Amino acid sequence: MTFEEIYRFFQDPPPIHLNTELAVCYVLSVLLNKDSYGTELIRLLKKQYPKYRLSDTVLYSALKFLEEEEMITGYWKKLARRGRPRRMYQIQYRGRAQAQELALLWQEYTSDGPLEMAAPALSVRKSVSQS
């Protein structure tokens, strides 16, 4: 390692890989606007949030969690010029309010960053657990 490498790291930092908690919030933020499928979710993240990345493994763990919690449901759809049918995901109606809360956490996280976000997240979590 050299000092030049350290400076270069901060000038052009590597992408931040989402964990499952962040992936859940990101996925819900997208699905609140439209139904989507796995590859598209990864592509949208890279396009809309260039400093973040999402692996297939983490994405499908998040989708599985959301399906098991009955927040989302999946269905098959043949898309134009896409070859085989895609597994599309949509938010279930009864999960919409919580999806909006979690999507807000994603928006705050990406606008403020992880350190500034800590205090507001705790107050949101408390209000959710009290209801």
C-alpha positions as CSV (number, residue, x, y, z in Angstrom):
1,M,0.0,0.0,0.0
2,T,1.1,3.5,-0.7
3,F,-0.2,7.0,0.3
4,E,-1.1,7.5,-3.4
5,E,-3.3,4.5,-3.3
6,I,-5.0,5.8,-0.1
7,Y,-5.7,9.2,-1.8
8,R,-7.0,7.4,-5.0
9,F,-9.3,5.3,-2.8
10,F,-11.0,8.4,-1.5
11,Q,-11.1,10.1,-4.9
12,D,-12.8,7.2,-6.5
13,P,-14.2,4.9,-3.8
14,P,-15.4,1.4,-4.6
15,P,-19.1,0.7,-4.8
16,I,-21.0,-0.1,-1.5
17,H,-22.6,-3.5,-1.6
18,L,-26.1,-3.6,0.0
19,N,-26.8,-6.0,2.8
20,T,-30.2,-7.8,3.1
21,E,-31.7,-5.1,5.3
22,L,-30.9,-2.3,2.8
23,A,-31.9,-4.5,-0.1
24,V,-35.4,-5.1,1.4
25,C,-35.9,-1.3,1.7
26,Y,-34.6,-0.7,-1.8
27,V,-36.8,-3.4,-3.4
28,L,-39.9,-2.0,-1.7
29,S,-39.0,1.5,-2.8
30,V,-39.0,0.3,-6.4
31,L,-42.1,-1.9,-6.1
32,L,-44.1,0.9,-4.7
33,N,-43.8,2.6,-8.1
34,K,-44.1,-0.5,-10.4
35,D,-43.8,-4.2,-10.6
36,S,-40.3,-5.5,-11.4
37,Y,-38.1,-8.5,-11.7
38,G,-34.7,-9.4,-10.3
39,T,-32.4,-8.4,-13.1
40,E,-34.2,-5.1,-13.5
41,L,-33.9,-4.3,-9.8
42,I,-30.1,-4.8,-10.0
43,R,-29.9,-2.7,-13.2
44,L,-32.1,0.1,-11.7
45,L,-29.9,0.3,-8.6
46,K,-26.7,0.7,-10.6
47,K,-28.3,3.3,-12.8
48,Q,-30.1,5.4,-10.1
49,Y,-27.6,4.9,-7.3
50,P,-24.2,4.5,-9.0
51,K,-22.3,4.2,-5.7
52,Y,-24.3,1.1,-4.6
53,R,-24.3,-2.5,-5.9
54,L,-26.6,-5.5,-5.2
55,S,-25.6,-9.1,-5.6
56,D,-28.0,-11.8,-6.9
57,T,-27.6,-13.7,-3.6
58,V,-28.6,-10.7,-1.4
59,L,-31.4,-9.6,-3.7
60,Y,-33.0,-13.1,-3.8
61,S,-32.6,-13.4,0.0
62,A,-34.5,-10.1,0.3
63,L,-37.2,-11.1,-2.1
64,K,-37.6,-14.5,-0.3
65,F,-37.9,-12.7,3.0
66,L,-40.5,-10.3,1.6
67,E,-42.5,-13.2,0.1
68,E,-42.4,-15.2,3.4
69,E,-43.6,-12.1,5.3
70,E,-46.4,-11.8,2.7
71,M,-45.3,-8.2,1.8
72,I,-44.9,-9.1,-1.9
73,T,-46.1,-11.7,-4.3
74,G,-44.6,-13.0,-7.4
75,Y,-46.1,-13.9,-10.8
76,W,-44.7,-14.9,-14.2
77,K,-44.9,-12.6,-17.1
78,K,-43.5,-12.7,-20.7
79,L,-41.9,-9.4,-21.5
80,A,-41.5,-8.0,-25.0
81,R,-38.0,-8.8,-26.5
82,R,-37.0,-10.6,-23.3
83,G,-37.1,-14.3,-24.3
84,R,-38.2,-16.4,-21.4
85,P,-40.9,-15.3,-18.9
86,R,-39.7,-13.2,-15.9
87,R,-40.7,-13.6,-12.3
88,M,-42.3,-10.3,-11.5
89,Y,-42.8,-9.0,-8.0
90,Q,-45.5,-6.7,-6.7
91,I,-46.4,-5.3,-3.2
92,Q,-49.5,-6.8,-1.6
93,Y,-52.1,-4.3,-0.7
94,R,-52.0,-5.1,3.1
95,G,-48.2,-4.5,3.2
96,R,-48.3,-1.1,1.5
97,A,-48.1,1.1,4.6
98,Q,-45.1,-0.8,6.0
99,A,-43.5,-0.8,2.5
100,Q,-43.8,3.0,2.4
101,E,-42.1,3.3,5.8
102,L,-39.3,1.0,4.8
103,A,-38.9,2.8,1.4
104,L,-38.6,6.1,3.3
105,L,-35.7,4.5,5.3
106,W,-34.0,3.7,1.9
107,Q,-34.5,7.3,0.7
108,E,-33.1,8.8,3.9
109,Y,-30.2,6.4,3.8
110,T,-29.2,7.2,0.3
111,S,-29.6,11.0,0.7
112,D,-28.0,11.3,4.2
113,G,-25.6,8.3,4.3
114,P,-25.3,5.7,7.0
115,L,-23.9,7.7,9.9
116,E,-26.3,10.6,9.7
117,M,-29.2,8.2,9.3
118,A,-28.7,6.3,12.6
119,A,-30.8,8.5,14.9
120,P,-33.9,8.9,12.6
121,A,-33.9,5.1,11.9
122,L,-34.2,4.4,15.7
123,S,-37.2,6.7,16.1
124,V,-39.0,5.1,13.1
125,R,-38.2,1.6,14.4
126,K,-39.7,2.6,17.8
127,S,-42.8,4.0,16.3
128,V,-43.3,0.9,14.2
129,S,-42.8,-1.5,17.1
130,Q,-45.2,0.5,19.3
131,S,-48.1,0.2,16.7
